[in-house]
Amino acid sequence: MSHERPGGRREERPTPSEMLERVRREAGAGARGRLRIYLGMAPGVGKTYAALMELHRLKARGVDCVIGFVETYGRPRTIEAIGDLEIIPRKRCEYKGVTVEEMDVDAIIRRRPAVALVDELAHTNVPNCSKHAKRWQDVLELLDHGITVISTLNIQHLESLADIVESITGVRVRERIPDWVVDQADEIELIDVTPDTLRQRIRDGDVYPRERAEQALRHFFREGNLAALRELALRKMAARVEQDLEQYMRQHGIGAVWPAGERLMVAIDDGPRSQYLIRRAWRLAQRQQSDLLAVFVETPAWAHASPEAKRRLEEHFRLAEDLGAECIRVKANDVAAALAQVAREKNVDTIVVGHSRRSRLHELLRGAIADRLLRLTKDVDVLVVAERRHPGA
């Protein structure tokens, strides 16, 4: 059995957090800007307004502030909140015969303010109009140039929650942001309102034009949807508070019994359910404060896999990497034995697998992978994720 990184690379690829820390070190201690995120359960809760008010407070204290990009959606209260704040002109581009505008990253860097407001962190930039594909990548560049950034984000855009959000709302969120980017934020503030309050704002025309209000209330902004999204946002903030507290206790040597580092491993293949398994395993790893490994066992049959199957597998690995997992490709004839060996070598505590797609006859003759893992790994928990319909599965 041999180990390879996805794509045949044998060198150790740094995690996203390690890559970001390397950039920080190369830039010099204290050179990097800070990131503050206003988080909300849905559009209309007041994230952009809160960010603009924060910019005014900083300006009143003599801090050099600019608006790098703000999206008002024609909302009068948001437009009024801009006031006399300096706005960096947007970059104009032609795209499919239409003039579009994006944030001008280079112009902000040349202006070099102390603080820049950059709205909608999960935004996807228009192709060939920006330096990067995603706005969060623009923000990382600003931070690397020593500019502090205030930004906004809705909970449904987190990559790890994509499947849950789709199951709640019935909407597949296209613009998503890796969780590790948000986790690197120096400050996250939840802008929280009740579902009733937000729905009333929509009825009053404060979020969308009145002619669109009823349609919005019947679809994405149903009370049940908003209650569930609010719960996700509150849970995210609770996890963040716990993380900050533990970091504070470590830094100040406050006595506590810290658990030994645990490791959780998810077995994936080229099937569409692997994306759900990766997200499910990541959420479990977050609750357990465990490291996550995503492992694919390449059997001889993989040599005959279709280009589409190989493309899907690479997509799964990219998702796992975006969530901060260590990705491993193992060449072996026996899937269960290979997974068990990786678990031993990597000191894995829990293995997450999906229900086998093999026939019942095959399982009777060779044994289900989960059953064999239980026999091969006496001291490792094996979690079998139920076979049910999931978004994207």
VEXTOR-546687 format. One line per 10 residues: number of its first residue (from 1); their letters; for each residue x, y, z of C-alpha. Coordinates in steps of 0.02 Angstrom, whole numbers, plus 50000, padded with zeros to 5 digits. Layout:
<recs>
NUM = a = X,Y,Z  ... .
</recs>
This chain:
<recs>
1 = msherpggrr = 50000,50000,50000  50068,50172,49956  50015,50347,50007  49998,50495,49889  49923,50667,49900  49780,50702,49779  49846,50721,49602  49996,50610,49637  50092,50739,49742  50195,50661,49881 .
11 = eerptpseml = 50253,50820,49967  50159,50881,50121  50037,51017,50068  50010,51149,50203  49834,51176,50265  49747,51341,50223  49782,51403,50399  49966,51359,50383  49976,51447,50215  49897,51604,50289 .
21 = ervrreagag = 50015,51599,50438  50163,51584,50320  50106,51741,50228  50092,51831,50394  50269,51784,50444  50340,51836,50275  50250,52003,50287  50327,52034,50457  50258,52031,50633  50112,52150,50655 .
31 = argrlriylg = 50110,52197,50470  49945,52113,50430  49779,52201,50444  49637,52139,50554  49474,52065,50490  49307,52106,50571  49151,52019,50505  48970,52067,50536  48874,51903,50525  48686,51885,50496 .
41 = mapgvgktya = 48556,51751,50471  48492,51826,50307  48491,51983,50199  48408,52133,50280  48460,52108,50462  48569,52265,50458  48747,52203,50430  48798,52336,50304  48716,52474,50407  48811,52416,50562 .
51 = almelhrlka = 48974,52412,50464  48946,52589,50400  48908,52652,50576  49069,52571,50637  49165,52661,50499  49090,52827,50553  49141,52794,50734  49319,52756,50680  49327,52911,50571  49266,53019,50716 .
61 = rgvdcvigfv = 49415,52954,50816  49536,53008,50680  49560,52839,50595  49590,52846,50407  49440,52750,50335  49371,52717,50161  49232,52618,50080  49313,52491,49965  49146,52420,49911  48970,52436,49978 .
71 = etygrprtie = 48810,52365,49906  48657,52469,49953  48525,52379,49846  48439,52548,49839  48391,52541,50023  48367,52722,50081  48430,52692,50258  48590,52612,50194  48619,52750,50066  48594,52882,50199 .
81 = aigdleiipr = 48716,52792,50315  48859,52817,50190  48858,53003,50228  49026,53087,50200  49131,52929,50201  49263,52920,50065  49222,52794,49929  49357,52715,49819  49293,52718,49638  49246,52548,49571 .
91 = krceykgvtv = 49330,52461,49427  49221,52457,49270  49229,52312,49148  49135,52246,48997  49060,52073,49022  48949,51991,48892  48905,52160,48819  48861,52237,48987  48961,52362,49091  48989,52292,49265 .
101 = eemdvdaiir = 49077,52360,49419  49190,52271,49543  49300,52325,49687  49466,52401,49633  49590,52311,49746  49743,52398,49676  49664,52570,49701  49631,52531,49884  49810,52470,49907  49878,52629,49826 .
111 = rrpavalvde = 49766,52735,49939  49826,52631,50088  49694,52676,50219  49700,52608,50395  49527,52531,50375  49422,52483,50223  49242,52425,50220  49218,52282,50097  49038,52223,50088  48978,52046,50045 .
121 = lahtnvpncs = 49129,51938,50084  49060,51785,49990  49035,51880,49826  49098,51800,49664  49190,51925,49554  49150,51947,49371  49277,51849,49266  49424,51951,49201  49369,52105,49298  49458,52072,49462 .
131 = khakrwqdvl = 49626,52005,49517  49543,51859,49605  49392,51748,49576  49316,51783,49748  49300,51939,49853  49367,51850,50007  49528,51828,49909  49530,52015,49876  49509,52042,50063  49655,51928,50104 .
141 = elldhgitvi = 49765,52032,49989  49711,52192,50076  49749,52114,50245  49921,52062,50183  49955,52244,50139  49919,52297,50318  49742,52362,50286  49610,52318,50416  49448,52260,50335  49269,52269,50397 .
151 = stlniqhles = 49156,52150,50300  48985,52067,50301  48924,51889,50280  48763,51789,50290  48769,51619,50375  48705,51525,50222  48866,51563,50127  48977,51455,50240  49041,51306,50141  49016,51183,50285 .
161 = ladivesitg = 48831,51226,50298  48786,51217,50113  48693,51051,50126  48599,51102,50284  48547,51270,50210  48484,51187,50052  48383,51060,50151  48306,51202,50253  48269,51327,50116  48264,51222,49958 .
171 = vrvreripdw = 48390,51344,49883  48564,51292,49828  48681,51433,49878  48804,51462,49736  48916,51590,49821  49008,51502,49962  49159,51543,50068  49280,51420,50149  49256,51411,50337  49441,51434,50369 .
181 = vvdqadeiel = 49431,51611,50299  49295,51658,50423  49385,51568,50564  49537,51679,50533  49435,51835,50572  49497,51933,50722  49320,51983,50769  49147,51919,50721  48991,52011,50777  48818,51938,50754 .
191 = idvtpdtlrq = 48685,52060,50695  48533,51973,50766  48349,52012,50742  48198,51900,50763  48116,51821,50610  47960,51926,50642  48062,52086,50641  48147,52044,50477  47984,51992,50394  47905,52157,50447 .
201 = rirdgdvypr = 48051,52252,50371  48019,52160,50208  47832,52203,50214  47878,52385,50243  47989,52386,50088  48149,52414,50188  48238,52262,50113  48162,52237,49939  48043,52342,49833  47865,52317,49892 .
211 = eraeqalrhf = 47816,52226,49732  47943,52089,49775  47901,52079,49960  47762,51950,49956  47860,51832,49844  48011,51845,49960  47903,51811,50113  47827,51656,50033  47994,51581,49984  48165,51609,50062 .
221 = fregnlaalr = 48101,51722,50202  47971,51602,50271  47966,51609,50461  48025,51428,50479  48173,51459,50363  48226,51613,50459  48210,51526,50627  48324,51385,50566  48451,51505,50489  48452,51607,50648 .
231 = elalrkmaar = 48488,51449,50747  48636,51411,50633  48704,51587,50657  48684,51577,50846  48772,51408,50850  48915,51477,50746  48936,51621,50868  48927,51506,51019  49065,51399,50945  49168,51555,50911 .
241 = veqdleqymr = 49147,51618,51090  49202,51448,51157  49353,51449,51041  49402,51625,51097  49384,51577,51280  49495,51424,51261  49626,51525,51169  49624,51655,51308  49645,51522,51441  49792,51445,51350 .
251 = qhgigavwpa = 49877,51612,51323  49859,51660,51505  49903,51491,51578  49734,51471,51662  49725,51296,51734  49616,51174,51639  49625,50995,51582  49639,51005,51393  49592,50849,51296  49726,50766,51192 .
261 = gerlmvaidd = 49710,50807,51008  49587,50690,50923  49577,50644,50740  49426,50604,50636  49437,50521,50465  49305,50518,50327  49313,50390,50188  49263,50462,50020  49245,50406,49840  49192,50487,49677 .
271 = gprsqylirr = 49006,50476,49718  48902,50634,49746  48863,50585,49927  49045,50611,49973  49017,50799,49982  48883,50772,50113  48996,50651,50208  49138,50778,50208  49028,50916,50276  48949,50800,50404 .
281 = awrlaqrqqs = 49121,50741,50462  49184,50921,50470  49040,50975,50581  49072,50826,50695  49258,50867,50700  49218,51046,50748  49109,50990,50892  49243,50869,50952  49384,50993,50918  49465,50859,50811 .
291 = dllavfvetp = 49577,50865,50659  49495,50798,50501  49567,50682,50369  49482,50642,50203  49542,50477,50129  49513,50397,49960  49568,50217,49928  49621,50194,49748  49595,50013,49698  49656,49939,49533 .
301 = awahaspeak = 49482,49968,49461  49511,50156,49473  49627,50144,49322  49469,50122,49218  49372,50264,49300  49291,50390,49183  49355,50569,49168  49192,50625,49249  49224,50514,49401  49400,50582,49418 .
311 = rrleehfrla = 49336,50761,49405  49208,50729,49542  49341,50656,49656  49451,50810,49633  49301,50919,49677  49278,50820,49837  49461,50842,49882  49449,51030,49849  49298,51042,49964  49391,50946,50100 .
321 = edlgaecirv = 49543,51059,50082  49434,51215,50089  49367,51151,50255  49545,51127,50318  49552,50937,50307  49709,50839,50268  49679,50746,50105  49757,50575,50075  49749,50457,49927  49795,50275,49963 .
331 = kandvaaala = 49832,50141,49833  49775,49969,49890  49674,49816,49841  49573,49805,50002  49476,49963,50046  49436,49918,50227  49614,49860,50265  49687,50017,50188  49572,50130,50289  49616,50035,50448 .
341 = qvareknvdt = 49802,50055,50414  49785,50244,50385  49684,50255,50547  49824,50169,50643  49963,50272,50563  49871,50437,50591  49806,50397,50766  49625,50417,50711  49490,50405,50844  49335,50401,50733 .
351 = ivvghsrrsr = 49304,50344,50554  49152,50410,50459  49087,50305,50315  48930,50303,50210  48818,50153,50184  48895,50034,50058  48830,50043,49880  48882,49864,49848  48757,49725,49823  48694,49623,49969 .
361 = lhellrgaia = 48775,49468,49893  48944,49555,49888  48926,49605,50070  48881,49427,50120  49033,49359,50029  49161,49493,50075  49080,49587,50219  49022,49768,50227  49163,49895,50242  49095,49961,50407 .
371 = drllrltkdv = 49086,49786,50482  49262,49746,50426  49326,49912,50494  49253,49870,50664  49347,49705,50664  49509,49781,50600  49510,49932,50716  49464,49877,50891  49498,50044,50973  49423,50159,50840 .
381 = dvlvvaerrh = 49241,50215,50831  49157,50187,50662  49011,50303,50619  48900,50246,50476  48801,50390,50401  48623,50343,50357  48574,50322,50175  48447,50459,50147  48418,50593,50018  48530,50743,50042 .
391 = pga = 48552,50900,49939  48673,50865,49800  48674,50679,49838 .
</recs>
